[in-house]
Amino acid sequence: MITRKITAAIFAIQIISSILFAQNKIGFVQSDRIRSEYEEFKDAEAQLQLEYRQVNMRYNSMIVELDSIKQSFETQRLMSSPEWRKEKEAEIVAREQTIQKFQVTMVGPEGELYRRQAQLEFDILSKVKRAVDKIAAAKKIDFIIDGSTSLLYGNPTYDLTDDVLLELRKYSVSDKKKSNNKD
């Protein structure tokens, strides 16, 4: 375990020294700051929260309806015919299956909300990647590191987060102009 850490540290030092001696230009961005300040991230998150609340309300109403049917069944069960009981039990089972299917279809790992979130994130992250690539090309930077995940210290001179946010805001303005021209 200790030898792995030492080996990893030596490897990291070798990579960093080779990068520094090769005169490569390095920058970093703080993705958590981009996520919190870029309006499109906020809008997507708000939209997903709204959709989740709507699905949750629908699910809760289905549960309340099922509970009502179960209570009605329990109060009338003893005074009812065997055919009626079988019919109501079948109805209860069918509703439980419908609720379970709804839950899997909407909120499960392959559900609608999961797919919607993945698509929104992919669209936004594509824009972020495009902005980072553009900044890297414009400033002739060889490496851009995500400072939010592993950077312990970064000289603010090499922080490109503001540049990326500015570029992303340009995309937002041009996207709005395109959508207004289509209307």
C-alpha positions as CSV (number, residue, x, y, z in Angstrom):
1,M,0.0,0.0,0.0
2,I,2.8,2.4,1.0
3,T,4.9,1.4,-2.0
4,R,1.9,2.2,-4.3
5,K,1.7,5.7,-2.8
6,I,5.4,6.2,-3.2
7,T,5.3,4.9,-6.8
8,A,2.4,7.1,-7.6
9,A,4.1,10.2,-6.1
10,I,7.3,9.5,-8.0
11,F,5.3,9.0,-11.2
12,A,3.4,12.3,-10.6
13,I,6.6,14.2,-9.9
14,Q,8.2,12.8,-13.1
15,I,5.1,13.9,-15.2
16,I,5.0,17.3,-13.6
17,S,8.7,17.9,-14.1
18,S,8.6,16.7,-17.7
19,I,5.7,19.0,-18.4
20,L,7.4,22.0,-16.7
21,F,10.7,21.4,-18.5
22,A,9.0,21.0,-21.8
23,Q,7.7,24.6,-21.5
24,N,4.1,23.5,-21.9
25,K,1.5,26.0,-21.0
26,I,-1.0,24.9,-18.4
27,G,-4.2,26.4,-17.2
28,F,-7.1,25.3,-15.0
29,V,-10.8,25.9,-14.7
30,Q,-13.0,25.4,-11.7
31,S,-15.9,23.4,-13.0
32,D,-17.9,23.7,-9.7
33,R,-17.8,27.5,-10.2
34,I,-18.9,27.2,-13.8
35,R,-21.7,24.9,-12.7
36,S,-22.9,27.4,-10.1
37,E,-22.5,30.6,-12.2
38,Y,-23.5,29.5,-15.7
39,E,-27.2,30.3,-16.1
40,E,-27.9,27.3,-18.4
41,F,-26.8,24.9,-15.6
42,K,-29.1,26.6,-13.2
43,D,-32.0,26.6,-15.7
44,A,-31.5,22.9,-16.4
45,E,-31.4,22.1,-12.7
46,A,-34.6,24.1,-12.1
47,Q,-36.3,22.4,-15.0
48,L,-35.4,18.9,-13.7
49,Q,-36.6,19.8,-10.2
50,L,-39.9,20.9,-11.6
51,E,-40.3,17.7,-13.7
52,Y,-39.3,15.6,-10.6
53,R,-41.9,17.4,-8.5
54,Q,-44.6,16.8,-11.1
55,V,-43.7,13.1,-11.4
56,N,-43.7,12.8,-7.6
57,M,-47.1,14.5,-7.3
58,R,-48.5,12.1,-9.8
59,Y,-47.0,9.1,-8.0
60,N,-48.4,10.3,-4.7
61,S,-51.8,10.7,-6.1
62,M,-51.7,7.1,-7.5
63,I,-50.7,5.9,-4.0
64,V,-53.5,7.8,-2.3
65,E,-56.0,6.4,-4.8
66,L,-54.7,2.8,-4.2
67,D,-54.9,3.3,-0.4
68,S,-58.5,4.5,-0.8
69,I,-59.4,1.4,-2.9
70,K,-57.7,-0.9,-0.3
71,Q,-59.6,0.7,2.6
72,S,-62.9,0.5,0.7
73,F,-62.1,-3.2,0.0
74,E,-61.3,-3.9,3.6
75,T,-64.5,-2.4,4.9
76,Q,-66.7,-4.2,2.4
77,R,-64.8,-7.5,2.2
78,L,-66.7,-9.5,4.8
79,M,-70.1,-8.5,3.4
80,S,-69.3,-9.1,-0.3
81,S,-69.5,-12.1,-2.6
82,P,-66.4,-14.1,-3.4
83,E,-66.6,-12.9,-7.0
84,W,-66.6,-9.3,-6.0
85,R,-63.6,-9.9,-3.7
86,K,-61.6,-11.6,-6.4
87,E,-62.5,-8.7,-8.8
88,K,-61.3,-6.1,-6.3
89,E,-58.2,-8.0,-5.4
90,A,-57.3,-8.2,-9.1
91,E,-57.9,-4.5,-9.4
92,I,-55.6,-3.8,-6.4
93,V,-52.9,-6.0,-7.9
94,A,-53.2,-4.3,-11.3
95,R,-53.0,-0.8,-9.7
96,E,-49.9,-1.9,-7.7
97,Q,-48.3,-3.1,-10.8
98,T,-49.2,0.1,-12.6
99,I,-47.6,2.1,-9.9
100,Q,-44.5,0.0,-9.9
101,K,-44.2,0.3,-13.7
102,F,-44.7,4.1,-13.5
103,Q,-42.0,4.3,-10.9
104,V,-39.5,2.3,-13.0
105,T,-40.4,4.1,-16.2
106,M,-40.1,7.6,-14.7
107,V,-37.6,7.5,-12.0
108,G,-35.6,4.3,-12.4
109,P,-32.1,4.0,-13.6
110,E,-33.3,3.9,-17.2
111,G,-36.3,6.1,-16.6
112,E,-37.5,9.3,-18.3
113,L,-36.1,11.7,-15.7
114,Y,-32.6,10.0,-15.8
115,R,-32.5,10.2,-19.6
116,R,-33.7,13.8,-19.5
117,Q,-31.0,14.7,-17.0
118,A,-28.3,12.9,-19.0
119,Q,-29.3,14.7,-22.2
120,L,-29.4,18.2,-20.6
121,E,-26.0,17.6,-19.0
122,F,-24.5,16.3,-22.2
123,D,-25.8,19.4,-24.1
124,I,-24.4,21.8,-21.5
125,L,-21.1,19.9,-21.1
126,S,-20.6,20.0,-24.9
127,K,-20.8,23.8,-24.7
128,V,-18.4,23.9,-21.8
129,K,-15.9,21.6,-23.8
130,R,-16.3,23.8,-26.9
131,A,-15.6,26.9,-24.8
132,V,-12.5,25.3,-23.1
133,D,-11.2,24.2,-26.5
134,K,-11.6,27.7,-27.9
135,I,-9.8,29.3,-24.9
136,A,-7.0,26.8,-25.1
137,A,-6.5,27.5,-28.8
138,A,-6.7,31.2,-28.4
139,K,-4.2,31.3,-25.6
140,K,-2.1,28.5,-27.0
141,I,-2.5,26.4,-23.8
142,D,-1.3,22.8,-23.9
143,F,-3.2,21.5,-20.9
144,I,-6.3,22.6,-19.0
145,I,-7.0,20.9,-15.7
146,D,-10.2,20.8,-13.8
147,G,-9.3,22.5,-10.6
148,S,-12.4,21.5,-8.8
149,T,-11.6,17.9,-8.6
150,S,-7.9,17.5,-7.9
151,L,-6.1,20.8,-7.8
152,L,-4.7,21.7,-4.3
153,Y,-3.3,25.0,-5.3
154,G,-3.3,27.0,-8.5
155,N,-1.8,30.4,-9.2
156,P,-4.8,32.7,-10.1
157,T,-2.8,33.8,-13.2
158,Y,-3.5,30.4,-14.7
159,D,-7.2,30.3,-13.7
160,L,-9.2,30.3,-17.0
161,T,-12.6,30.0,-15.4
162,D,-13.6,33.6,-16.1
163,D,-12.6,33.2,-19.7
164,V,-14.7,30.0,-20.1
165,L,-17.7,31.7,-18.4
166,L,-17.4,34.7,-20.8
167,E,-17.2,32.4,-23.8
168,L,-20.2,30.4,-22.6
169,R,-22.2,33.6,-22.1
170,K,-21.4,34.5,-25.8
171,Y,-22.9,31.1,-26.8
172,S,-26.0,31.9,-24.8
173,V,-26.4,35.3,-26.4
174,S,-25.9,33.9,-29.9
175,D,-28.4,31.0,-29.1
176,K,-31.0,33.5,-28.0
177,K,-30.5,35.6,-31.2
178,K,-30.9,32.5,-33.3
179,S,-34.1,31.5,-31.5
180,N,-35.5,35.0,-31.7
181,N,-34.8,35.1,-35.5
182,K,-36.7,31.8,-35.9
183,D,-39.8,33.2,-34.2
